[in-house]
Amino acid sequence: MSETEAPAGDGENTLLIEIEHGTITIRLRPDLAPLHVERIKTLARQGINDKVPFHRVIEAFMAQGGDPTGHRAG
């Protein structure tokens, strides 16, 4: 999570994911899922998902990644 590069708005609740094609910006919603958002932020700060590949992407819907040990999800 990079707060220095976050777009205008709530930098504390903006997650930036750098991929080869550009930057994915995700707005986190602690008002809807406070525990989930806090866990995502903790893991992002730890770098736990750095370099973990996405295995399945459905455009405009979702991206599914593996786990940090390299095992494929699903």
Secondary structure as a PSIPRED ss2 file (coil, helix, strand):
# PSIPRED VFORMAT (PSIPRED V4.0)

   1 M C   1.000  0.000  0.000
   2 S C   1.000  0.000  0.000
   3 E C   1.000  0.000  0.000
   4 T C   1.000  0.000  0.000
   5 E C   1.000  0.000  0.000
   6 A C   1.000  0.000  0.000
   7 P C   1.000  0.000  0.000
   8 A C   1.000  0.000  0.000
   9 G C   1.000  0.000  0.000
  10 D C   1.000  0.000  0.000
  11 G H   0.000  1.000  0.000
  12 E H   0.000  1.000  0.000
  13 N H   0.000  1.000  0.000
  14 T E   0.000  0.000  1.000
  15 L E   0.000  0.000  1.000
  16 L E   0.000  0.000  1.000
  17 I E   0.000  0.000  1.000
  18 E E   0.000  0.000  1.000
  19 I E   0.000  0.000  1.000
  20 E C   1.000  0.000  0.000
  21 H C   1.000  0.000  0.000
  22 G E   0.000  0.000  1.000
  23 T E   0.000  0.000  1.000
  24 I E   0.000  0.000  1.000
  25 T E   0.000  0.000  1.000
  26 I E   0.000  0.000  1.000
  27 R E   0.000  0.000  1.000
  28 L C   1.000  0.000  0.000
  29 R C   1.000  0.000  0.000
  30 P C   1.000  0.000  0.000
  31 D C   1.000  0.000  0.000
  32 L C   1.000  0.000  0.000
  33 A C   1.000  0.000  0.000
  34 P H   0.000  1.000  0.000
  35 L H   0.000  1.000  0.000
  36 H H   0.000  1.000  0.000
  37 V H   0.000  1.000  0.000
  38 E H   0.000  1.000  0.000
  39 R H   0.000  1.000  0.000
  40 I H   0.000  1.000  0.000
  41 K H   0.000  1.000  0.000
  42 T H   0.000  1.000  0.000
  43 L H   0.000  1.000  0.000
  44 A H   0.000  1.000  0.000
  45 R H   0.000  1.000  0.000
  46 Q H   0.000  1.000  0.000
  47 G C   1.000  0.000  0.000
  48 I C   1.000  0.000  0.000
  49 N C   1.000  0.000  0.000
  50 D C   1.000  0.000  0.000
  51 K C   1.000  0.000  0.000
  52 V C   1.000  0.000  0.000
  53 P C   1.000  0.000  0.000
  54 F E   0.000  0.000  1.000
  55 H E   0.000  0.000  1.000
  56 R E   0.000  0.000  1.000
  57 V E   0.000  0.000  1.000
  58 I E   0.000  0.000  1.000
  59 E C   1.000  0.000  0.000
  60 A C   1.000  0.000  0.000
  61 F C   1.000  0.000  0.000
  62 M E   0.000  0.000  1.000
  63 A E   0.000  0.000  1.000
  64 Q E   0.000  0.000  1.000
  65 G E   0.000  0.000  1.000
  66 G C   1.000  0.000  0.000
  67 D C   1.000  0.000  0.000
  68 P C   1.000  0.000  0.000
  69 T C   1.000  0.000  0.000
  70 G C   1.000  0.000  0.000
  71 H C   1.000  0.000  0.000
  72 R C   1.000  0.000  0.000
  73 A C   1.000  0.000  0.000
  74 G C   1.000  0.000  0.000
